[in-house]
């Protein structure tokens, strides 16, 4: 009898996680006070980890609908691609955001197609690449994000633009999970940017929220941090939370808005649980796919 109950519960959880929850797209809303006194509210749309496949029309339509919330700024923390033919689906999803200023960084899945792997190996620590990857058309993705949408590439780079009367600076790194981050490349351009026109707000953007990256962003004066990669754990235990994060961030901060403390500063951090999953692990449990709409307000 006990085995039958356990088996039925496992079957129900699998049906929910594979057949239902991974399609229950959710918009999480937050308010954060990081703007200068007197500034107008700034709506930031944070999208991450779409892991897009060409047949995922429901996901594409839901992402496209986010333009209705009229964000002033988009933050894309990477892993947009999830298939060698994903770019057309990304276009359908992101085209309505055309012309809205944005910052983006890549995850490894913007460079390499996913491959089958044993999900239980995540419990032994952050995953590693062990087979020859299939290269994706990263230049075409970048041409679309920069040339068509008008977003700014922050892969080991610094950028800035004006939004709502504010000068917004962004600093970012390539995928730290693959050790592609080079934080030393940020120092000189950030100093030049600040010497030329001091920003009103500085944002740190990373795909994988490793401690070394978040700490350095805080050292460089970031006012708010954005990350993805964790999928919020993807499978969470009710009442417990994430069991894995696939990086060294504390599990309690693997999803959602929290505070990153370092060097005497406390900086808001939003880690998106993301919108998708690998096509080889099509499940979410107690961790709905999500985007975030964060309203930035003047400091108290």
N, C-alpha and C positions, 0 to 999 in steps of 0.2 A: 504493500500500500504506500509506504513512504517513498519507494523508488518511483512509483507511478506519479505521485504528487510532484516530486522533484522534476521528473521528466516533463510533465505537463507545464510546470512553471518555466522550465528552460525553453520549451517550444514556444510558449506565449511570449517570452522575452525576445526570442529570436524573430518571431513574426512582427512584433512591435518595432524592434530596432532596425530590421532590414526592410520591412514593407511599409512602415508608417512614419516613424519619428524622423528618419533621415530626410523626409520631404516636408517636415513641419518648419518652414523657414520663419524666423523670428527676428524682429527688430528690437534691440535693447536700447533704451534711452537713459541718458545720464546728463547731469549738469555739473560743470566743473568751473571753479572760479580761478582763472589764471590770467585774465586780460587786464590791461591797465585801467585805472579808474576812469570812468566816463565812456569807455568803449561800448559800441553796440554789440549785442549778442552775435556769436558766430557759430553757425551750425556745421559740424564736421561729420561727414559720413565715413566710417571706418569699415572697409571691406577687406576680406582676407581669405586665402585658402579655398578659392572656388573649385580648384581641381577639376576644371571643366572638361566634359566629354561632349562630343557633338550631339548626342541623342538626349541630353538633359534639358529639354525645352522648358519644363516647369521651373527649374532653377533659373534659366536665362530670363524668363518672363518676370519672375519675382525680383531679381536684381534690377532689371530695367524699370520696374515700378517704383524703385527707391528715389528716382528723380522727382517724383511727385512731392517729396518733402523739401525740395528746393535747398539742398545743402549749399553752403558758401565755399566749402573746401572738401576734397576727397583725399583720404589716406588709404593707400592700397599696400598691404604688407605681404604681398607675394603669393606664390604658388597658384597663379591664375590658371595655368595649363594643367591638364590631367590626361592628355591624349595627343597623339601626333597630329590629329585633325581638329584641335580644340579652338583654333583662332576664330573661326566663323561664329562659334557659340559665344566666345568672349565679345565679339563685336555686337551680337544681338543683345547681350546683357548690358554692355557699357555704353553703347551709342547714345542713349538718352542723357548721359552725363557729359557729353561733349561740350567743351567750352567752360566747364566749371574747373577752377584751378585745382591741381592735385599734386601730391607727392607719391612716388612709388619706389619700392625695392623688390628684388626678386627673391624667391625661394629656389631651392635646387630643382623643383619640378617645373620651373620656367625654363630650365636648360635641358633637363633629361626626363624622358618618359618614365612613368612608374613601372615597377616590376613586381612580380609576386614575391611575398616574403611572409615569414611566420610571425603573426602578430604577437605571440607570447614572448618573443625575444625583446619586445619593448620593456618588459619587466626587469631585464638584466641591465638596462641603461640605455642612453641615447643610441639610436640606430646608426648603422654604418653601411656605406656602399661597398658591396662585395662582388658585383658582377659588372661586366662591360655595359654601360648605359646606352640607350638609344637617344641620340641628340634631337632636341626639338628646335624649331625655328625661332630662337630667341630674338634675332635681329628683326624679324617681322613683327613680333609682339612689341618690341621697343618702338618700332616705326609707328605702330598703331597708337600706343600709349602717349608717345611724345608728339608725333606728327598730326594724328587725327584728333586725339582728345585734348592735347595741349598740356599734359602733365609733365612734371619735372622728375628726372631720374636721380635718385639719391643713393645708388649703389656705390658705396665708398666715396660719397660726394656730398657737397653742400649746395643748396639753392635757396632762392628767396623770390617772393612776389608780393604784391599788394592785394589785400582782400578787405572789403568793408572799411576802408580807410586805415588799415593796419598793415605794417610791414611784417610779414611772416617769414621766418627763416626755418629751413629744414636741414637736418644733418642725418645721414643714414649710412648703412653698411650693407654689403652683399651678405649672402646667407652664412651666418655664424655657425650654423650646424655643420657646415662643410668646411669650416675654417677659411672661408673666402672673405671674411671681414678684415679690413685694414684700417684700424682706427687712427693710425698715424697720418693717414691722408686727409683727415678732416681739419687738423690744427691750422695750417696756413690759410686755406681758403675761408675758414670761418673767421679768422682774425682779419683778413682782407675785407670780408663782407661787413663786419662790424665797424671797421674803420671808415668804410665808404658810407654806410647808412645803417645806424644801429637799429636792429629789429625790435618791434614791440612784443614779439612772441617767438620763442625758439622751440621747435618740435623735433624730438628724436624718433627716428623710424627704423625698425629692424624687423626682418622676417622672424628669426628665431631669437627669443628674448633671453639670451644668455647673460649671466650676472656681469661678466666683464664688459659687455656692450652697454648694458643699462648703467653701470657705475661710471663708465667713461662719458656717456651722454650727460649724466648729472654733473660730472666734473667740468664739462664744456658749457654748462649753463642752460641746459634744456629745461623748459618750463613744463613740458608734458611729454610722455613717452607712449609709443604705440608699437605693438608686436602681434604676431600671429603664431603659426607653426604648431602649437600644442594641440589644436583641435579641441581644446578644453578637456583633454583626456579622451575624448570621443566616446568612450564607454565609462560612465561615472556610476558610483554606487550611491543611491539615495541616502542622505544623511551622512555620507562620508565625503563624497566629491571625487575629484580626479584620482586615479590610481597611478597614472604615469603622465609625464609632461614632455618626454622626448627631448629634454634639455635640462639644465641645472637650476631652473627657476623653482622656488618653493611651490609645492603642489597646490597650496591654498591660493596662489596667484596665477594658476594655469588658465584661468578664465575670468573675464570681467574687469571691472574697475577696482583698482587698489592703489596703494601708495608705495612707491619705491624709495627707501631711505638709504642714503649714502653720504658720507662726508659732511654730516651735519645738516643735510638738506632732505626734505621730503617732497617728492615729485609725483603727481598723478600718473598712473600707468594703466593703460587699457590693453588687455590681451584678448584678442578676438578668438572665440572658439571656431570661427570659420564657417564657410558656407558649404563645404563639400567633404570629400574623403577620397582616398585612392579607389580606383575602380576595382582593385583587388581586395578591398576591405569595405564593402558597401553596408555599413552599419553605424548607427548612433543610438546610444541608450542613455537616458537621463541627461542628454546633452544636445539639445536641438541645434541645427545649423542656424547661424546668426550673422547679422551685421549690426553695427552700433551707430546710433545717431546721438552725438555728444554736443550739447549746447555749451559753448564756452561763454562765461560771464565775467564781468569785472571782479577783481579781488575784493573781498570784504574790507 
